[in-house]
Amino acid sequence: MTTQTANQLDQKTRDIVKSTVPVLEEHGTAITKSFYRQMFNDHPELKNIFNQTNQRKGDQPKALANTVYAAALHIDNLEAILPVVKQIGEKHRSLNIKPEHYPIVGKYLLRGIKDVLGDAATDDIMNAWEKAYGAIADVFISVEADMYKEVKNAPGGWVDFRNFRVAKKVIESDVITSFYLEPADGGVFPPYQPGQYITVKAEIEGQAHNHLRQYSLSQAPGEEYYRISVKREEANGDYPEGIVSNFLHDHIHEGSILPISAPGGDFVLDQKDDRPLVLMSGGVGLTPMMSMLETVIKTQPEREVIYIHAARSGKYHAMKERVEDICNNHSNVKSYTVYGDPAEGESCDKAGYIDYEWVDSVIPTNDAAVYFCGPKGFMRAAYQILRKLDVADSDIHYEVFGPAEDMSA
């Protein structure tokens, strides 16, 4: 589909789009900021799809700019960006992005290009980008159509949102609470792959629009529920407290109803690989790691597992007892704890932050599959350490909570 779509563009159009690559590299984020500003002004109802904190931080405009840049760079061969398309498509499917949204996005993306480039955005450039956007949108729509079909046809699968009831609410630490979700209709629901997430639709009284947030499933598949473990996001500097996380902590209780999407995401554990498995998490980044850990002790009980978790201190460390229990009952699993600011008398394997020498001392081999997730600072550090340890790029897997980002940058 991607090759056919690219071939629909004439050579002149492709040449013009490619000629704008240097401009996109320099001005891409300014273009996407203009795009979002105008689109939200004219279509405020779309704010419910996008995390507005990510907008304020600039993460979402930067991620979109990188995608537009990559599409322009590879306009002759859109198959080169297919992995990125699929990753974004998973998020779009989970958020219930539909084909009718794409013309709206195209309209304001072109406006953003024109606004930022001014007179440099000639008619030829604008016409070329209009054609190119249509081709790129067709690729996304095609990929996402397959995803919608797959999730709908899965046993117990559904499209859009389905009501789930909170069967249990468990406080895991001072800032993290788990919610156990079961179908309100009592029907079957599909399994998932360890590492995947769901989208929660928060219908908050007094808010002009609903809010959508994606949360990793923090338990192994095959249980009679989905479990998400949510960190309460406090106000931080210029950024207000998390609207949805605080709503869940304060107003969602056992018996409450939450509309959710079917599980999705491509950050998943490869269970065909039997080499040593290294899991690394920081803070609430433990959620997909716990799903992977709980899975591997069931499906690969002999596989060597090293789990490293970093938290501010013990009171912020969720599921510590569960990991200890797993280690006590599975000799192939070892866990290490890093506390940035341990309380007096509090034990941990390392105080401060992860570093190359310490990680090298606890990972038995660099011929291992490594998965990590957490705050961006933690993830950048983890990535650089793994590269210094000569772990192969193909063995390094990570997920960013929010818009995708390259940890090597």
HUCORWO-V856994 format. One record per run of one state. SS is the DSSP state (@ for helix, = for strand, . for the rest). FROM is the first residue (numbers start at 1). LEN is the number of residues. If there is no record, write none. Layout:
ss->SS from->FROM len->LEN
ss->SS from->FROM len->LEN
This chain:
ss->. from->1 len->1
ss->@ from->2 len->6
ss->. from->8 len->3
ss->@ from->11 len->9
ss->. from->20 len->1
ss->@ from->21 len->22
ss->. from->43 len->1
ss->@ from->44 len->5
ss->. from->49 len->3
ss->@ from->52 len->6
ss->. from->58 len->1
ss->@ from->59 len->15
ss->. from->74 len->4
ss->@ from->78 len->18
ss->. from->96 len->3
ss->@ from->99 len->22
ss->. from->121 len->2
ss->@ from->123 len->31
ss->. from->154 len->8
ss->= from->162 len->10
ss->. from->172 len->4
ss->= from->176 len->8
ss->. from->184 len->13
ss->= from->197 len->6
ss->. from->203 len->8
ss->= from->211 len->7
ss->. from->218 len->8
ss->= from->226 len->6
ss->. from->232 len->4
ss->= from->236 len->1
ss->. from->237 len->2
ss->= from->239 len->1
ss->. from->240 len->3
ss->@ from->243 len->9
ss->. from->252 len->5
ss->= from->257 len->4
ss->. from->261 len->3
ss->= from->264 len->1
ss->. from->265 len->12
ss->= from->277 len->6
ss->@ from->283 len->17
ss->. from->300 len->5
ss->= from->305 len->7
ss->. from->312 len->2
ss->@ from->314 len->3
ss->. from->317 len->3
ss->@ from->320 len->10
ss->. from->330 len->3
ss->= from->333 len->7
ss->. from->340 len->10
ss->= from->350 len->2
ss->. from->352 len->4
ss->@ from->356 len->7
ss->. from->363 len->6
ss->= from->369 len->5
ss->. from->374 len->2
ss->@ from->376 len->13
ss->. from->389 len->4
ss->@ from->393 len->3
ss->= from->396 len->4
ss->. from->400 len->10
